[in-house]
Amino acid sequence: MKTRHLVDAAGSPHLVYISVVGAERTPVVSGLDRAMFGYVAAKRASEEIITGSGLPWTTLRATQFHELTLTTARAMARMPVLPAPSGFRIQPIAAAEVADRLAELALAEPAGLVAEMGGPRTYDMKDVLRGYLKATGRRRPILPVRLPGKAAAAFRAGANLAPGHAVGHRTWEDFLAAATAAD
Ligand SMILES: NC(=O)c1ccc[n+]([C@@H]2O[C@H](COP(=O)([O-])OP(=O)(O)OC[C@H]3O[C@@H](n4cnc5c(N)ncnc54)[C@H](OP(=O)(O)O)[C@@H]3O)[C@@H](O)[C@H]2O)c1
């Protein structure tokens, strides 16, 4: 019976993986692509490892977290001039909302690739930076920079966005106001 208890307690494995929107449609082919978008390629490679594992799995792709967006804006605002990748848009979402969904998925049956999650609104990258500067009372020029390569072109075409899955509730503006109150 101890063996039965052991097997029951172990349950059946369920790999739940968090990936990024656009992982499958951002071509990371050249060294230049890899230098700038290696993270996206790594997420795609991880997705394939999960899929090929032979274990029951669920993968959720989410857009950029508010938290990462803020970290990026803070880091860039330390520079005298903020380079903004021209044509890049983001659709940030609260990490907590994605975490709630992951918990729900982990408790459910393995479901393979599930519907992706995007934030409630889409923003031009330069507007995100401008909003951060305004919220923290800073004045800096923003310099649009056109990034080369196929992966950057895919982002300009919106590969990192999930307009049909704008399911997040907390807006970037709301998050930013709360997060920068003490900045
Ligand atoms: N950030 C985004 O915009 C975004 C969007 C879509 C998907 N995702 C995915 O969501 C996940 C979390 O992203 P994030 O931005 O929140 O990352 P993060 O800030 O780097 O946090 C990663 C967390 O994982 C923990 N961790 C890393 N390696 C670990 C290990 N070997 N064992 C146990 N814990 C480990 C880290 O712990 P320590 O703090 O102790 O190092 C940290 O708490 C990643 O898989 C990311 O690719 C992120």
The ligand as a MOL file (V3000), in Angstrom:
LIG
                    3D

  0  0  0     0  0            999 V3000
M  V30 BEGIN CTAB
M  V30 COUNTS 48 52 0 0 0
M  V30 BEGIN ATOM
M  V30 1 N 8.7890 39.7500 -18.4510 0
M  V30 2 C 7.9690 39.6400 -19.5030 0
M  V30 3 O 7.5680 40.6180 -20.1380 0
M  V30 4 C 7.5150 38.2610 -19.9200 0
M  V30 5 C 6.5030 38.1420 -20.8920 0
M  V30 6 C 6.0720 36.8620 -21.2680 0
M  V30 7 C 6.6590 35.7550 -20.6760 0
M  V30 8 N 7.6420 35.9180 -19.7270 0 CHG=1
M  V30 9 C 8.2350 34.7340 -19.1050 0
M  V30 10 O 7.7710 34.6730 -17.7630 0
M  V30 11 C 8.7990 34.1150 -16.9230 0
M  V30 12 C 9.1060 35.0720 -15.7930 0
M  V30 13 O 9.5260 36.2890 -16.3900 0
M  V30 14 P 10.0560 37.4780 -15.4850 0
M  V30 15 O 10.2740 38.6400 -16.3900 0
M  V30 16 O 9.1780 37.6350 -14.2840 0 CHG=-1
M  V30 17 O 11.4610 36.9100 -15.0840 0
M  V30 18 P 12.3910 37.3260 -13.8800 0
M  V30 19 O 12.0150 38.6700 -13.3590 0
M  V30 20 O 13.7810 37.1010 -14.3730 0
M  V30 21 O 12.0270 36.2720 -12.7810 0
M  V30 22 C 12.3690 34.9310 -12.9470 0
M  V30 23 C 12.0600 34.2300 -11.6460 0
M  V30 24 O 12.3840 32.8590 -11.8040 0
M  V30 25 C 13.2340 32.4880 -10.7440 0
M  V30 26 N 14.1680 31.4670 -11.2360 0
M  V30 27 C 15.0190 31.5640 -12.2660 0
M  V30 28 N 15.7010 30.4150 -12.4120 0
M  V30 29 C 15.2590 29.5950 -11.4510 0
M  V30 30 C 15.5620 28.2600 -11.0940 0
M  V30 31 N 16.4780 27.5550 -11.7480 0
M  V30 32 N 14.8910 27.7200 -10.0760 0
M  V30 33 C 13.9740 28.4150 -9.3830 0
M  V30 34 N 13.6320 29.6980 -9.6770 0
M  V30 35 C 14.2660 30.2620 -10.7020 0
M  V30 36 C 13.9750 33.7440 -10.3400 0
M  V30 37 O 14.3990 33.6410 -9.0160 0
M  V30 38 P 15.5240 34.6480 -8.4060 0
M  V30 39 O 14.8910 35.9800 -8.2990 0
M  V30 40 O 15.8380 34.0190 -7.0910 0
M  V30 41 O 16.6650 34.6090 -9.3700 0
M  V30 42 C 12.8870 34.7800 -10.5010 0
M  V30 43 O 12.0610 34.8490 -9.3460 0
M  V30 44 C 9.9860 33.8410 -17.8460 0
M  V30 45 O 9.9300 32.5190 -18.2740 0
M  V30 46 C 9.7450 34.7930 -19.0060 0
M  V30 47 O 10.3750 34.3570 -20.1960 0
M  V30 48 C 8.0640 37.1360 -19.3280 0
M  V30 END ATOM
M  V30 BEGIN BOND
M  V30 1 1 1 2
M  V30 2 2 2 3
M  V30 3 1 2 4
M  V30 4 1 4 5
M  V30 5 2 4 48
M  V30 6 2 5 6
M  V30 7 1 6 7
M  V30 8 2 7 8
M  V30 9 1 8 9
M  V30 10 1 8 48
M  V30 11 1 9 10
M  V30 12 1 9 46
M  V30 13 1 10 11
M  V30 14 1 11 12
M  V30 15 1 11 44
M  V30 16 1 12 13
M  V30 17 1 13 14
M  V30 18 2 14 15
M  V30 19 1 14 16
M  V30 20 1 14 17
M  V30 21 1 17 18
M  V30 22 2 18 19
M  V30 23 1 18 20
M  V30 24 1 18 21
M  V30 25 1 21 22
M  V30 26 1 22 23
M  V30 27 1 23 24
M  V30 28 1 23 42
M  V30 29 1 24 25
M  V30 30 1 25 26
M  V30 31 1 25 36
M  V30 32 1 26 27
M  V30 33 1 26 35
M  V30 34 2 27 28
M  V30 35 1 28 29
M  V30 36 1 29 30
M  V30 37 2 29 35
M  V30 38 1 30 31
M  V30 39 2 30 32
M  V30 40 1 32 33
M  V30 41 2 33 34
M  V30 42 1 34 35
M  V30 43 1 36 37
M  V30 44 1 36 42
M  V30 45 1 37 38
M  V30 46 2 38 39
M  V30 47 1 38 40
M  V30 48 1 38 41
M  V30 49 1 42 43
M  V30 50 1 44 45
M  V30 51 1 44 46
M  V30 52 1 46 47
M  V30 END BOND
M  V30 END CTAB
M  END
